[in-house]
Amino acid sequence: MTSTMTPPDTDRLQAFVERFAADQAATMHAATVVVGDQLGLYRALADGGPQTAPELADRSGCHPRLVREWLAAQAVSGYCEHDPATDRFWLTTEQAACLADQGSPTFLAGGALAASSTHKDTERVVRAFNEDGGIGWDEHHTDLFTGTERFFGPVYRGNLVDSWIPALDGVADRLTSGGRVADVGCGRGTALILLAEAFPAATFAGFDYHAGSIEAARRAAAQAGVSDRVTFEVAGADGFAGEDYDLICVFNALHEWGDPVRAARRIHRALAPDGTWMFTEPRTDDGLVESVRARTFFSVSTFVCTPSALSQEGGEALGAQAGEPELQRVVEQAGFTRFRRAAETPSFMVLEARP
């Protein structure tokens, strides 16, 4: 077959080669982030201050030659600092907040595991492209479950209680005095447990179809000491139990459901007459414009979100970049009469719907 493409422009070709090389380097470096996080190397580097590779190896219990190579990868990537005169490495306060402090709202290293999991799932995703397109959440590599929990955990800790709940009309007061809350598609229960800790007078119920996540959520609730007010049950988005909830939450899950309108109708029926549905979804750009956020969410949607929806009945497959107008359509078709964006972060929007 004869190609009809014109010869490439040399400058544009070189620019794309350089861009690809940078992306390839970032992809390879991301694996060192997973290793550093899992081995506690970032934490040890933060705790010990400026130190040589042998000193970090001794502190972390890791092989000194590999630690040296890992440190070099961090230094040339801007993930740590290095003094050539003393050959010591350290983390700045800002780097430590993102790489070493798991309690920080800007902790990022844990989420690298979710990105890593997509590479472990490539064979399964290729098969989905050639078959019916569907991949259930439970079919993914287990690193996705842990990585997702660790990616969203800092977002919830930094925003949920202090910003998102207060942005909802009257919800904080209701939960302070009591109230019933459900989290549909709760995963491992991180968000619901945070709410239970913040509002001790309220009761909470979490639902997810993934049994492994529910088991992990129950363990986390027991560890947090809130099991007396928080329950977790295996149930799908349109089959969860309970009525007259004052607040129903859906955290970054609506776009993964095969029939989002049907699920939204079930949420509508389960709310108290003056109840609130709060759900979060990724922010979107106007059109297919280049941005870090769009690259992230379209990519993860190709591997996880869209196949998840296609694996279920309905097959609407909104995708992680559905956008606010499309989400409003779902809300209105489900019978809600009020809809607004209540809050936002650089990556997510917090949406409020009321009967």
C-alpha positions in Angstrom: 0.0 0.0 0.0 1.4 3.4 -1.0 1.4 6.0 1.7 -0.4 9.3 0.9 1.2 11.1 3.9 3.5 14.0 3.1 7.1 13.8 4.3 7.4 15.0 8.0 8.5 18.5 8.8 12.0 18.0 10.4 11.5 20.5 13.3 8.0 19.2 14.2 9.2 15.7 14.0 12.1 16.4 16.4 9.7 18.2 18.7 7.5 15.2 18.9 10.4 12.8 19.4 11.5 15.0 22.3 8.0 15.0 23.8 7.7 11.3 23.5 11.1 10.8 25.1 10.1 13.0 28.1 6.9 11.0 28.5 8.8 7.8 28.3 11.2 9.0 31.0 8.4 10.1 33.2 6.7 6.7 32.8 9.9 4.9 33.7 10.5 7.2 36.7 7.0 6.6 38.0 8.0 3.0 38.8 10.8 4.3 41.0 8.2 6.3 42.9 6.2 3.1 43.6 9.3 1.4 44.8 10.4 4.4 47.0 6.9 4.6 48.5 6.6 0.8 49.2 10.1 0.5 50.7 9.7 3.6 52.8 12.7 5.3 51.1 11.0 8.7 50.9 10.0 8.5 54.5 13.5 7.5 55.6 15.0 10.3 53.5 12.7 12.8 55.1 13.3 11.6 58.6 17.1 11.4 58.4 17.8 14.8 56.7 20.7 15.1 54.3 22.4 11.7 54.0 24.5 9.6 51.7 23.3 6.6 49.8 25.0 4.2 52.3 23.4 6.1 55.2 19.9 5.9 53.6 20.5 2.2 52.8 21.4 1.6 56.5 18.3 3.5 57.7 15.9 1.8 55.3 17.5 -1.7 55.4 17.8 -1.7 51.6 20.6 -2.7 49.3 23.1 0.2 49.2 24.0 -0.1 45.5 20.3 0.0 44.5 19.6 2.8 46.9 22.4 4.8 45.2 20.8 4.3 41.8 17.4 5.1 43.1 18.6 8.3 44.7 20.2 9.3 41.4 16.9 8.8 39.6 15.2 11.0 42.2 17.8 13.7 42.0 17.8 14.0 38.2 14.0 14.0 38.2 13.7 16.8 40.7 12.2 14.5 43.4 15.0 15.1 45.9 18.0 17.5 46.3 21.7 16.6 46.0 24.9 18.3 47.2 27.8 17.1 44.9 30.4 18.3 47.5 29.2 16.0 50.2 27.3 13.5 48.0 24.3 13.8 50.3 20.6 13.7 49.3 17.5 15.2 51.0 13.9 16.2 50.6 12.7 19.8 50.7 9.6 20.5 52.8 7.5 20.6 49.7 8.9 17.3 48.3 8.3 15.6 51.7 4.7 16.8 51.8 4.1 15.1 48.4 6.3 12.0 48.7 6.8 11.1 52.4 4.0 12.4 54.6 1.0 10.1 54.1 -1.1 12.4 56.3 -0.5 15.4 54.1 -3.4 16.6 51.9 -0.8 16.9 49.1 0.6 13.4 49.4 1.0 12.0 45.9 3.3 9.0 46.0 0.5 6.6 47.0 -1.4 7.3 43.8 1.5 6.2 41.7 0.4 2.7 42.4 -2.9 3.2 40.5 -0.9 4.5 37.5 1.4 1.5 37.7 -1.6 -0.9 37.8 -2.7 0.2 34.3 0.5 -1.2 32.8 -0.2 -4.5 34.6 -3.6 -4.6 33.0 -2.6 -3.9 29.4 -3.2 -7.5 28.2 -6.7 -7.5 29.7 -7.5 -4.1 28.1 -6.3 -5.2 24.7 -8.6 -8.1 25.0 -11.5 -5.8 25.8 -10.8 -3.7 22.7 -11.1 -6.8 20.6 -14.2 -8.2 22.4 -17.1 -6.4 24.1 -15.2 -3.6 25.7 -16.1 -4.5 29.2 -13.8 -5.0 32.2 -15.4 -5.3 35.7 -13.7 -3.4 38.5 -13.0 -6.7 40.2 -11.1 -7.9 37.1 -8.3 -5.4 37.5 -4.9 -5.9 39.1 -5.2 -5.5 42.9 -2.8 -2.6 42.8 -5.6 -0.5 41.3 -7.7 -0.9 44.5 -4.9 0.0 46.8 -3.7 2.8 44.5 -7.1 4.3 44.1 -7.6 4.4 47.9 -4.2 6.1 48.4 -4.8 8.5 45.5 -8.1 9.8 46.8 -7.4 9.6 50.5 -5.4 12.8 50.6 -8.1 14.6 48.5 -10.8 13.6 50.9 -8.8 14.4 54.0 -7.9 17.8 52.6 -11.4 18.8 51.4 -14.4 16.6 52.4 -15.1 17.8 56.0 -13.6 21.3 55.8 -14.8 22.4 52.4 -17.2 20.1 50.6 -19.8 19.4 53.3 -20.0 23.1 54.4 -20.6 24.0 50.7 -23.8 21.9 50.7 -27.0 23.7 51.8 -27.8 22.8 55.4 -26.0 19.5 55.4 -23.3 20.2 58.0 -25.9 21.2 60.6 -28.0 18.2 59.9 -25.1 15.8 60.3 -24.0 17.6 63.4 -27.3 16.9 65.1 -27.7 13.4 63.7 -28.8 12.3 60.2 -28.3 9.2 58.0 -25.7 9.1 55.3 -25.0 6.6 52.5 -22.0 6.2 50.3 -22.8 4.3 47.1 -19.7 2.9 45.4 -17.8 3.4 48.6 -14.7 1.4 47.7 -12.6 0.8 50.8 -14.6 3.3 52.9 -12.1 6.1 53.3 -14.5 9.0 52.7 -17.3 7.5 54.8 -15.0 6.9 57.8 -13.8 10.5 57.6 -17.4 11.7 57.8 -18.1 9.4 60.7 -15.1 10.7 62.6 -16.3 14.3 62.0 -20.0 13.8 62.8 -20.3 11.4 65.8 -24.1 11.9 66.1 -24.8 10.6 62.6 -25.0 7.0 61.2 -23.4 5.8 58.0 -23.9 3.0 55.5 -21.5 2.2 52.7 -22.2 0.1 49.6 -20.0 -1.4 46.9 -20.4 -4.3 44.6 -16.8 -5.3 45.1 -16.6 -7.7 48.0 -12.9 -7.3 48.5 -13.3 -3.5 49.0 -16.1 -4.0 51.5 -14.0 -6.4 53.6 -11.2 -3.8 53.6 -13.7 -1.0 54.5 -15.0 -3.0 57.5 -11.4 -3.5 58.7 -10.7 0.2 58.3 -13.8 1.1 60.2 -12.9 -1.2 63.1 -9.4 0.3 63.2 -10.8 3.8 63.3 -13.2 2.9 66.1 -16.4 3.8 64.2 -17.9 0.4 63.5 -20.8 1.1 65.9 -22.0 3.8 63.6 -20.7 2.7 60.2 -21.8 -0.4 58.2 -20.6 -1.7 54.9 -22.5 -4.0 52.6 -22.0 -5.6 49.2 -24.5 -4.0 46.9 -24.7 -2.4 43.4 -25.6 1.2 42.6 -29.2 0.4 41.9 -29.7 -2.2 44.6 -28.4 -0.7 47.8 -30.6 -0.8 50.9 -32.3 1.9 53.0 -34.6 4.9 52.6 -34.9 8.4 53.9 -31.2 9.2 53.8 -30.3 12.8 54.6 -27.2 12.6 52.5 -26.1 10.2 49.8 -22.6 10.5 48.5 -21.1 9.1 45.3 -17.4 9.8 45.0 -16.0 9.5 41.4 -18.2 6.5 40.6 -21.2 7.7 38.6 -19.4 7.7 35.3 -18.4 4.0 35.9 -22.0 2.7 36.1 -23.5 1.1 33.1 -26.9 2.8 33.6 -26.2 6.0 35.5 -29.8 7.3 35.1 -31.3 4.1 36.7 -28.8 4.4 39.5 -29.6 8.1 40.0 -33.3 7.2 40.2 -32.6 4.7 43.0 -30.7 7.5 44.8 -33.6 9.8 44.3 -36.0 7.3 45.9 -33.6 6.6 48.8 -33.3 10.2 49.8 -35.5 11.9 52.4 -37.8 14.5 50.8 -35.4 17.3 51.7 -32.2 15.2 51.4 -29.1 15.9 49.4 -27.2 13.9 46.8 -23.5 15.0 46.7 -21.3 13.5 44.0 -17.8 14.2 42.8 -16.6 13.9 39.2 -13.4 14.9 37.4 -13.4 18.5 36.0 -13.2 18.8 32.3 -11.9 21.2 29.7 -13.9 22.8 26.9 -13.2 20.4 24.1 -10.2 18.2 23.5 -7.5 20.5 24.6 -4.1 19.5 25.9 -3.9 19.5 29.7 -2.4 17.3 32.4 -5.8 16.7 33.9 -7.3 15.7 30.6 -4.4 13.4 29.7 -4.7 11.7 33.1 -8.5 11.2 33.1 -8.9 10.2 29.5 -6.1 7.6 29.9 -7.5 6.1 33.1 -11.0 6.2 31.5 -9.7 4.1 28.6 -8.3 1.5 31.0 -10.8 1.5 33.9 -13.9 3.8 33.8 -15.3 3.1 30.4 -14.7 -0.6 30.4 -16.3 -0.8 33.8 -19.5 0.8 32.5 -19.4 -1.4 29.4 -19.2 -4.5 31.6 -22.6 -3.7 33.1 -26.2 -3.6 31.9 -27.1 -0.4 30.2 -23.7 0.3 28.6 -24.1 4.1 28.6 -20.4 4.5 29.4 -20.2 8.2 30.3 -16.4 8.1 30.8 -14.4 10.1 33.3 -14.6 13.2 31.2 -18.3 13.3 30.7 -18.6 17.0 31.7 -21.1 18.9 33.8 -23.8 19.3 31.1 -24.0 15.5 30.5 -24.0 14.9 34.3 -26.8 17.4 34.7 -28.8 15.5 32.0 -28.5 12.3 34.1 -29.6 14.1 37.2 -32.6 15.7 35.6 -33.7 12.4 33.9 -33.6 10.8 37.3 -36.2 13.3 38.6 -34.0 15.8 40.5 -35.2 19.4 40.2 -32.1 21.2 41.7 -28.5 20.9 40.5 -25.4 23.0 41.0 -21.7 22.9 41.4 -21.2 23.4 45.1 -17.4 23.3 45.3 -14.3 22.3 43.3 -10.6 21.5 43.4 -8.2 21.8 40.5 -9.1 18.2 39.4 -12.6 17.6 40.7 -16.0 19.2 40.9 -18.4 18.6 43.8 -22.0 18.5 42.5 -25.2 18.9 44.6 -28.6 17.5 43.5 -31.8 17.7 45.4 -35.3 16.3 44.9 
